Amino acid sequence: MLLIDCPHCGPRAEVEFSYGNEAHIARPLEPEALSDEAWADYLFMKTNRKGIMLERWVHSHGCRRWFNVARDTLTYEILAVYPMGAAPPALPERNYL
């Protein structure tokens, strides 16, 4: 189980949180102008790579606030937690083959 350090409540068990998908994905400026294919691409086609990912999480059983997490998807190690709207911190390079 992951121990996630909520920036508002402190460290809590993973079961208190909900995953919100990849972070820093810009919403289309004119969603009504998108084709169904482009809209589906925005909603469902995420990076899903092995290594460090920037993700959105919400403390759904606590303060109910959203925040970003830099997490290694191979080791599950959480490298950083930072507020929504903030730039991602400098992260180490990890090359997995």
GIWO-V29049 format. One record per pair of residues at least 24 apart in sequence whose ideal C-beta (glycine too) atoms are under 10 Angstrom apart, sorted by the first residue. I is the first residue (numbers start at 1). J is the second residue. D is the distance in Angstrom with one decimal. If there is no record, write none. Layout:
BEGIN
I|J|D ; I|J|D
END
This chain:
BEGIN
1|76|9.6 ; 2|57|9.9 ; 2|69|9.3 ; 2|71|8.3 ; 2|76|6.1 ; 2|77|9.2 ; 2|78|6.8 ; 3|78|8.0 ; 4|57|6.7 ; 4|59|8.1 ; 4|67|9.1 ; 4|69|7.0 ; 4|71|9.2 ; 4|78|6.6 ; 4|81|7.3 ; 5|67|9.5 ; 5|69|9.0 ; 5|78|7.3 ; 5|80|9.5 ; 5|81|5.2 ; 6|57|8.6 ; 6|58|9.7 ; 6|59|4.9 ; 6|62|6.2 ; 6|63|6.7 ; 6|65|7.7 ; 6|67|7.1 ; 6|81|7.6 ; 7|59|9.1 ; 7|63|9.3 ; 7|65|7.9 ; 7|67|5.3 ; 7|68|9.4 ; 7|69|10.0 ; 7|81|5.7 ; 7|82|7.5 ; 7|83|6.1 ; 7|84|9.7 ; 7|86|10.0 ; 8|59|7.0 ; 8|62|7.8 ; 8|63|4.6 ; 8|64|9.4 ; 8|65|5.3 ; 8|67|7.8 ; 8|83|9.3 ; 9|59|6.2 ; 9|62|4.9 ; 9|63|5.2 ; 9|65|8.5 ; 10|62|9.5 ; 11|81|9.9 ; 12|59|7.1 ; 12|61|8.2 ; 12|62|6.2 ; 12|63|9.7 ; 13|61|9.3 ; 14|57|9.3 ; 14|76|9.5 ; 14|78|10.0 ; 15|60|9.7 ; 15|61|7.4 ; 16|58|9.8 ; 16|59|6.2 ; 16|60|6.9 ; 16|61|4.1 ; 16|62|5.4 ; 16|63|9.7 ; 17|57|5.1 ; 17|58|6.6 ; 17|59|5.7 ; 17|60|6.3 ; 17|61|7.6 ; 17|62|8.0 ; 17|67|9.5 ; 17|69|9.1 ; 18|56|9.5 ; 18|57|7.0 ; 18|58|5.1 ; 18|59|8.4 ; 18|60|4.4 ; 18|61|8.6 ; 18|64|9.9 ; 18|66|9.7 ; 19|55|6.7 ; 19|56|7.7 ; 19|57|6.1 ; 19|58|8.4 ; 19|60|9.9 ; 19|69|9.2 ; 19|71|9.9 ; 20|55|7.2 ; 20|56|3.5 ; 20|57|5.9 ; 20|58|5.7 ; 20|60|9.6 ; 20|66|6.6 ; 20|67|9.4 ; 20|68|9.2 ; 20|69|9.6 ; 20|84|9.9 ; 21|46|6.3 ; 21|48|10.0 ; 21|53|9.9 ; 21|55|7.0 ; 21|56|6.0 ; 21|57|9.6 ; 22|46|4.8 ; 22|47|5.9 ; 22|48|8.2 ; 22|49|10.0 ; 22|53|6.8 ; 22|54|6.8 ; 22|55|6.3 ; 22|56|7.4 ; 23|53|8.3 ; 23|54|4.2 ; 23|55|5.5 ; 23|56|4.8 ; 23|57|9.0 ; 23|66|9.6 ; 23|67|9.3 ; 23|68|4.6 ; 23|69|7.8 ; 23|70|8.6 ; 23|82|9.3 ; 23|84|8.4 ; 23|88|7.7 ; 24|54|5.8 ; 24|55|9.7 ; 24|56|8.8 ; 24|68|7.8 ; 24|87|8.9 ; 24|88|7.1 ; 25|54|9.6 ; 25|56|8.9 ; 47|73|9.9 ; 48|73|8.2 ; 49|73|7.2 ; 49|74|9.8 ; 49|96|9.0 ; 50|74|5.4 ; 50|94|9.5 ; 50|96|5.1 ; 50|97|9.2 ; 51|75|9.6 ; 51|93|9.4 ; 51|94|5.5 ; 51|95|7.8 ; 51|96|5.3 ; 52|77|9.2 ; 52|79|6.6 ; 52|80|9.5 ; 52|88|9.6 ; 52|91|5.7 ; 52|92|7.9 ; 52|93|8.7 ; 52|94|6.0 ; 52|96|9.6 ; 54|79|9.9 ; 54|80|9.0 ; 54|82|9.2 ; 54|88|5.5 ; 54|89|9.9 ; 54|91|8.7 ; 56|84|7.5 ; 57|81|8.4 ; 58|84|9.9 ; 72|96|9.0
END
